[in-house]
Amino acid sequence: MTPEDAHAIWKSRYERWLGYLFRLSECVEAGREIPVGPSPAKPRRPNERPAHGTSVVYCAPHPDDEAISGALALRLRQDSGARITDVAVTLGSDKAERPRRMRELESACSALGFDLVVPRRPSSFDHVNLAARSEQPEEWQAKVLELAEIFHRLAPEAVFLPHAHDFNTTHVGTHALVVDAIGTWLEASGHGPVLLFETEIWGPIERPNLMVGLSIEFVAAQLVGISEHGGEVKRNPYHLLHPFRLMDNVRRGSEVVGGQGSPAVPFKFAELYHAVWMKGAERVPARPGGSILRPDEKIDLDLLRARFPLA
């Protein structure tokens, strides 16, 4: 092979990859033309079944987290009729923006089919971070007790919360607050163990043990909810890159969850979680091993309990 032949191969491959990247960029730009919320009327999926099943709580550090990392909660809603309640731990740090974020959150929850609970005094949930936990113990305990009362009222069988190292200080603080509140509720009520699903948005979970496959149609429905947070996606259009994050989860999860050296799964989109248990005030690991759920696999809590029994 001559140098000219080698150069021709490089140029041909380069041009094809360049075309591929231009088409990807064009797809992202096409997404900018789709309207974002909050919509004039709260969007609602046609022919959606009323929630009638198991109580599940998603604890969102900020409005929009419930839509971005709530794929498994939405799968439980759609597949088994679970009642998903989004607990808005905060409405963001900027008090002037809270009315706008509240409107967007209500619209997003309507699009996703989630119920919504906001603390009685949202301002009392300022400073949800580890510094407040250590330096303002009385205020922290008031937050714990109010959140524990919400758990008592909703009696969830599963709870979503950020993982302990999800970078953002409010995400990390929400992890600690939810664990404290669940422990308080379980010890006071005598309720049995509760399955926890730790989520990731800003920082990857070091050892996820659950990969949830998502269909193209599912991701489109999820994007309806995400894009209702119009003020946020105008500031940072993360909704346009959300599918790419889900695609990278397939790359990562195929081996991190499926086992090092495992082949890539045959679907394109997935969300990653870490499943653990709360038993009283104790955080208890699930049995070692990972689980991969296909996009066409019906998901309910019985299936998840069977995949992640107490260690």
C-alpha positions as CSV (number, residue, x, y, z in Angstrom):
1,M,0.0,0.0,0.0
2,T,1.4,3.4,-1.0
3,P,1.4,6.5,1.2
4,E,-1.2,7.9,-1.1
5,D,-3.5,4.9,-0.5
6,A,-3.1,5.3,3.3
7,H,-3.9,9.0,3.1
8,A,-7.0,8.3,1.0
9,I,-8.3,5.8,3.6
10,W,-7.8,8.4,6.4
11,K,-9.5,11.1,4.4
12,S,-12.5,8.9,3.5
13,R,-13.0,7.8,7.1
14,Y,-12.6,11.4,8.4
15,E,-15.2,12.7,5.9
16,R,-17.7,10.0,6.9
17,W,-17.2,10.7,10.6
18,L,-17.4,14.4,10.0
19,G,-20.8,13.9,8.3
20,Y,-21.9,11.7,11.2
21,L,-21.1,14.5,13.7
22,F,-22.8,17.2,11.6
23,R,-26.0,15.1,11.5
24,L,-25.8,14.7,15.3
25,S,-25.4,18.5,15.6
26,E,-28.3,19.0,13.3
27,C,-30.5,16.8,15.5
28,V,-29.6,18.8,18.6
29,E,-30.4,22.1,16.8
30,A,-33.7,20.6,15.6
31,G,-34.7,20.1,19.2
32,R,-34.4,23.8,19.9
33,E,-37.5,24.3,17.7
34,I,-39.7,22.3,20.0
35,P,-41.6,24.5,22.5
36,V,-40.7,24.3,26.2
37,G,-42.9,25.0,29.2
38,P,-44.5,25.8,31.3
39,S,-47.4,25.1,28.9
40,P,-50.6,27.1,29.0
41,A,-52.5,24.0,30.1
42,K,-50.7,21.4,32.1
43,P,-49.9,18.5,29.7
44,R,-51.3,15.1,30.5
45,R,-50.6,11.8,28.6
46,P,-53.8,10.7,26.7
47,N,-55.6,7.7,28.1
48,E,-53.4,7.6,31.2
49,R,-54.5,5.1,33.8
50,P,-55.1,6.4,37.3
51,A,-52.4,5.5,39.7
52,H,-53.7,2.8,42.0
53,G,-50.7,0.7,43.0
54,T,-47.8,0.9,45.4
55,S,-46.7,4.2,47.0
56,V,-43.3,5.4,45.7
57,V,-41.7,8.7,46.7
58,Y,-39.1,10.6,44.6
59,C,-37.2,13.1,46.7
60,A,-36.0,15.9,44.4
61,P,-33.3,18.3,45.5
62,H,-34.4,20.8,42.9
63,P,-37.4,21.2,40.5
64,D,-36.4,19.2,37.3
65,D,-34.5,16.4,39.0
66,E,-37.7,14.4,39.1
67,A,-37.9,14.5,35.3
68,I,-34.2,14.1,34.6
69,S,-33.3,11.0,36.7
70,G,-36.8,9.7,37.4
71,A,-36.9,7.2,34.6
72,L,-37.4,4.2,36.9
73,A,-40.1,6.0,38.8
74,L,-41.9,6.7,35.5
75,R,-41.5,3.1,34.4
76,L,-43.1,2.0,37.7
77,R,-46.0,4.5,37.0
78,Q,-46.5,3.3,33.4
79,D,-45.9,-0.4,33.8
80,S,-47.6,-1.2,37.1
81,G,-49.7,1.8,38.0
82,A,-47.6,2.8,41.0
83,R,-48.4,6.1,42.7
84,I,-45.4,8.3,42.4
85,T,-45.2,11.3,44.6
86,D,-42.5,13.9,43.9
87,V,-41.4,15.5,47.2
88,A,-39.9,18.9,46.3
89,V,-37.2,19.1,48.9
90,T,-36.3,22.6,47.7
91,L,-37.6,25.0,45.1
92,G,-34.1,26.3,44.4
93,S,-31.9,28.8,46.2
94,D,-33.1,31.9,44.3
95,K,-36.3,33.0,46.2
96,A,-37.3,35.3,43.4
97,E,-37.4,32.4,41.0
98,R,-39.4,30.1,43.2
99,P,-42.9,31.0,41.9
100,R,-41.7,30.3,38.3
101,R,-40.1,27.1,39.3
102,M,-43.2,26.0,41.1
103,R,-45.3,26.5,38.0
104,E,-42.9,24.5,35.9
105,L,-42.7,21.8,38.5
106,E,-46.5,21.4,38.6
107,S,-46.6,21.2,34.8
108,A,-43.8,18.7,34.7
109,C,-45.4,16.4,37.3
110,S,-48.7,16.6,35.3
111,A,-46.9,15.5,32.2
112,L,-45.2,12.6,34.0
113,G,-48.3,11.6,35.9
114,F,-46.7,12.2,39.3
115,D,-48.3,13.6,42.4
116,L,-46.6,16.5,44.1
117,V,-45.9,17.4,47.7
118,V,-44.1,20.6,48.8
119,P,-43.1,21.2,52.5
120,R,-45.5,23.4,54.4
121,R,-42.9,26.1,54.7
122,P,-40.6,25.8,51.6
123,S,-38.3,28.5,53.1
124,S,-37.6,26.2,56.0
125,F,-35.9,23.9,53.6
126,D,-33.2,26.4,52.7
127,H,-29.6,25.3,53.2
128,V,-30.0,21.6,52.7
129,N,-26.4,20.7,52.8
130,L,-23.9,18.9,55.0
131,A,-22.6,22.2,56.6
132,A,-26.1,23.0,57.9
133,R,-26.4,19.4,59.2
134,S,-23.3,19.8,61.3
135,E,-23.6,23.5,62.2
136,Q,-27.3,24.0,62.6
137,P,-28.5,20.8,64.2
138,E,-31.9,22.2,65.5
139,E,-32.9,23.5,62.1
140,W,-31.7,20.3,60.5
141,Q,-33.8,18.2,62.9
142,A,-36.9,20.3,62.1
143,K,-36.4,19.4,58.4
144,V,-35.9,15.8,59.3
145,L,-39.1,15.7,61.3
146,E,-41.2,17.4,58.6
147,L,-39.9,15.0,55.9
148,A,-40.4,12.0,58.2
149,E,-44.1,13.2,58.7
150,I,-44.5,13.2,54.9
151,F,-43.1,9.7,54.7
152,H,-45.5,8.6,57.5
153,R,-48.4,10.0,55.5
154,L,-47.4,8.5,52.2
155,A,-46.0,5.2,53.6
156,P,-43.8,4.5,50.6
157,E,-42.5,1.1,49.7
158,A,-39.6,2.6,47.7
159,V,-37.9,6.0,47.8
160,F,-35.6,7.7,45.3
161,L,-32.9,10.0,46.5
162,P,-29.5,11.3,45.1
163,H,-26.5,9.2,45.8
164,A,-24.1,10.5,48.5
165,H,-21.5,12.0,46.2
166,D,-23.7,13.6,43.5
167,F,-21.4,16.7,43.4
168,N,-24.0,19.4,44.0
169,T,-24.1,20.5,47.6
170,T,-27.9,20.3,47.8
171,H,-28.0,16.9,46.1
172,V,-25.4,15.6,48.7
173,G,-27.4,17.3,51.5
174,T,-30.7,15.8,50.2
175,H,-29.1,12.4,50.4
176,A,-28.3,12.9,54.1
177,L,-31.6,14.5,54.9
178,V,-33.7,11.7,53.3
179,V,-31.7,9.0,55.0
180,D,-32.1,10.7,58.4
181,A,-35.8,11.2,57.8
182,I,-36.5,7.7,56.6
183,G,-34.7,6.3,59.6
184,T,-36.7,8.5,61.9
185,W,-40.0,7.4,60.3
186,L,-39.1,3.7,60.2
187,E,-38.0,3.6,63.8
188,A,-41.1,5.5,65.0
189,S,-43.6,3.5,62.9
190,G,-42.2,0.0,62.9
191,H,-42.7,-0.1,59.1
192,G,-40.7,-2.8,57.4
193,P,-37.6,-2.2,55.3
194,V,-37.9,0.2,52.4
195,L,-36.1,-0.1,49.1
196,L,-34.0,2.9,48.1
197,F,-32.9,3.9,44.6
198,E,-30.0,6.3,44.6
199,T,-29.9,8.5,41.5
200,E,-27.2,10.4,39.6
201,I,-27.3,13.7,37.8
202,W,-24.1,15.7,38.5
203,G,-21.7,13.0,39.5
204,P,-21.8,9.3,38.4
205,I,-22.6,6.6,40.9
206,E,-19.3,4.8,41.6
207,R,-20.9,1.3,41.6
208,P,-24.4,1.3,40.1
209,N,-26.1,-2.0,40.4
210,L,-29.2,-1.4,38.3
211,M,-29.5,-0.4,34.6
212,V,-33.0,0.3,33.4
213,G,-33.4,0.2,29.6
214,L,-35.6,2.8,28.0
215,S,-37.4,2.8,24.6
216,I,-37.2,5.7,22.2
217,E,-40.9,6.3,22.8
218,F,-40.3,6.4,26.6
219,V,-37.5,8.9,26.3
220,A,-39.7,11.1,24.1
221,A,-42.4,11.1,26.9
222,Q,-39.8,11.8,29.5
223,L,-38.6,14.8,27.5
224,V,-42.1,16.2,27.5
225,G,-41.8,16.4,31.3
226,I,-38.2,17.6,31.3
227,S,-38.9,20.4,28.9
228,E,-41.7,21.8,31.0
229,H,-38.9,23.3,33.2
230,G,-38.7,26.0,30.5
231,G,-36.8,28.6,32.5
232,E,-34.1,26.1,33.4
233,V,-33.6,24.6,29.9
234,K,-33.4,28.1,28.5
235,R,-30.6,28.8,30.8
236,N,-28.9,25.5,30.2
237,P,-30.5,23.4,27.4
238,Y,-29.7,20.0,29.1
239,H,-32.9,18.5,27.7
240,L,-31.3,18.5,24.2
241,L,-28.3,16.4,25.5
242,H,-30.4,14.2,27.8
243,P,-30.6,11.4,25.2
244,F,-26.9,11.4,24.8
245,R,-26.4,11.0,28.6
246,L,-28.8,8.0,28.5
247,M,-26.8,6.5,25.6
248,D,-23.5,6.9,27.5
249,N,-25.2,5.1,30.4
250,V,-25.6,2.1,28.1
251,R,-21.9,2.1,27.4
252,R,-21.0,2.4,31.0
253,G,-23.7,0.3,32.5
254,S,-23.2,-2.7,30.2
255,E,-19.9,-3.4,32.0
256,V,-20.2,-1.6,35.3
257,V,-23.6,-3.3,36.0
258,G,-23.4,-6.3,33.7
259,G,-19.8,-7.2,34.6
260,Q,-16.4,-6.2,33.3
261,G,-16.0,-7.5,29.7
262,S,-19.7,-8.1,29.2
263,P,-21.0,-7.3,25.7
264,A,-23.0,-4.1,25.1
265,V,-26.8,-4.4,25.6
266,P,-28.9,-4.2,22.4
267,F,-30.9,-1.1,23.4
268,K,-29.8,2.5,23.0
269,F,-31.0,4.3,26.2
270,A,-30.7,3.5,29.9
271,E,-30.7,5.1,33.3
272,L,-28.4,3.9,36.1
273,Y,-29.2,3.5,39.8
274,H,-27.9,2.0,43.0
275,A,-30.4,-0.1,44.9
276,V,-30.0,-0.4,48.7
277,W,-32.4,-0.9,51.7
278,M,-33.3,1.1,54.8
279,K,-34.1,-1.1,57.8
280,G,-35.0,1.1,60.7
281,A,-32.2,3.7,60.9
282,E,-29.7,1.4,59.2
283,R,-28.8,1.6,55.5
284,V,-28.4,-2.0,54.5
285,P,-26.9,-3.2,51.2
286,A,-28.8,-5.4,48.8
287,R,-27.4,-8.8,47.8
288,P,-24.2,-8.3,45.7
289,G,-24.6,-8.3,41.9
290,G,-26.2,-6.1,39.3
291,S,-29.4,-6.3,37.3
292,I,-30.2,-5.1,33.8
293,L,-33.9,-4.5,32.9
294,R,-34.9,-4.4,29.2
295,P,-37.1,-1.6,27.8
296,D,-39.8,-4.2,27.0
297,E,-39.7,-5.8,30.5
298,K,-42.6,-5.0,32.7
299,I,-41.3,-3.5,36.0
300,D,-43.0,-3.5,39.3
301,L,-41.8,-3.4,42.9
302,D,-42.1,-7.2,43.3
303,L,-39.7,-7.7,40.5
304,L,-37.2,-5.1,42.0
305,R,-37.4,-6.7,45.4
306,A,-36.7,-10.1,43.9
307,R,-33.7,-8.7,42.0
308,F,-32.4,-6.9,45.1
309,P,-33.1,-8.9,48.2
310,L,-31.6,-7.8,51.5
311,A,-28.0,-9.0,51.8
